[in-house]
């Protein structure tokens, strides 16, 4: 886990700064602001770098149908406080246009479960948002910042072609570490409305913004009762223990494997392995004989 928050934040900012300086053709940074923890901390970390290099941080809140008023308000406050250029555009009409096209296509597999449809349409929302973000980046000669973290990556908690951006600042940080970093920034770098905007994202219920469930933990840790921050801490501890599995002796391996046999976190980690191997490609040496 992170031992020095200040040096970690400084290293992330230096990484972003070095990348922008070495790629002078990048004229803007585009960030999707959801009202959640990840996009909020990315905005807070990126702002000083963008200000110093005089590169606009373009933030967009893109609600679609199921986004709740409190999510939109948090996104608005983050955008106002940390982005150079911020706007909120409701993409519900675009979503319904795409959804109507879905009804025209024949479904060869009879899948009627409500959960299946929620995930399908949730993926559609994420991809529509990303289309908007990349078009905006193209118009401004910019790049799209990724807001994924190590916990989401380990659990496949993302949409292929709908989440991953061009530059990831927190990709290898656990979600619990992100909460801690955000709290450190609130206490050591911010005040007034900016601090309040970021802090509100720390204490809120984490959601995927897609209407699949009420909170992230409903999907990742069913039956969880408590704060999202505490829930993610438990999820991370489970993943970290599982990742040490291969370093243990045979008896310890068997003990851990049995204890995690029905664990929803580990089941999701195993079942989402295909996302971590995406895209699947045939190697040149295997097809040219």
Residue, then its C-alpha position, 0 to 999 in steps of 0.5 A: x500500500x502507499x506509504x507516502x501520499x505526497x511523493x505518489x501524487x508528485x510522481x503521477x503528476x510528473x509522469x503526466x507532465x513528462x508525457x505532455x512535454x514529450x508529445x507537443x502535438x497534444x493540445x488538450x486533455x479531455x476527461x469524462x466527469x461522472x461524479x464518482x471517485x475516480x474521475x474526481x481524483x484524476x481531475x484534482x491530480x491533473x489540474x496543476x499539471x495542465x495549469x502549469x503547461x497551459x493545456x486546457x483540461x476539458x471536462x464533460x458530464x454526460x448523463x444518460x437516463x438513469x444517472x441520479x441528481x446527486x451524481x450529476x451535482x457532484x460531477x458539476x461541482x468537480x468540473x467547475x472546480x478543477x476543469x478549464x472548460x466544463x459542460x454538461x450534455x445529456x446524451x439520453x436522446x442519443x442513447x434511445x436512438x441507438x436503443x431503438x436500432x437494437x430492437x430492429x435486430x434479430x436476437x438468435x439467443x433467447x435471453x430474457x433476464x433483466x440483468x442481461x438487458x441492464x448490462x447490455x444497455x449499460x455497455x451501450x451507454x458507456x460506448x456512446x459516452x466514449x464516442x463523444x469523448x474521442x470526438x471532442x478530443x479529436x476536435x481539440x487535438x487532445x487525448x482522453x484521460x483514463x479513469x480506470x483503477x487496478x481493482x476495476x481492472x482485476x474484476x473486469x469492472x469496465x466496458x470494452x470500447x467504453x472505458x479505457x482512455x489514452x493515458x492512465x494515471x491511476x491504472x495501477x492503484x487499488x481503489x482503496x488507495x485512491x480513496x486514501x489519496x483523495x482524502x490526503x489531497x482534501x486535507x493538504x492541497x484544497x480548501x473551500x468549494x474545491x475541497x468540498x467537491x472532492x470530499x463529496x465523492x469520497x463519502x458518496x455511494x460508488x456507482x457505475x453510472x450505467x443503471x445496472x445496480x444501485x451501487x458498485x458493491x451490489x455487483x462486486x460484493x452482494x449483500x454488503x452493508x456499509x460504506x463504499x469505501x469500506x466495501x472496496x477495502x474488503x474487495x482489495x484485501x481479497x484480491x491482494x490475498x488471492x494474488x499472493x496465492x502462487x507464492x505460497x506452499x502447497x498446504x497454504x494454497x489449498x487452504x486459500x483456494x478452499x476459503x475462496x471457493x464461493x467468494x464473489x470477488x474471486x469468481x468475478x476475477x476469474x470470470x473476467x480474465x478474458x477482458x485482461x487478455x483483450x483483444x484476442x489476436x492470431x499471431x503472424x507466425x501461426x497463420x503464415x506457413 
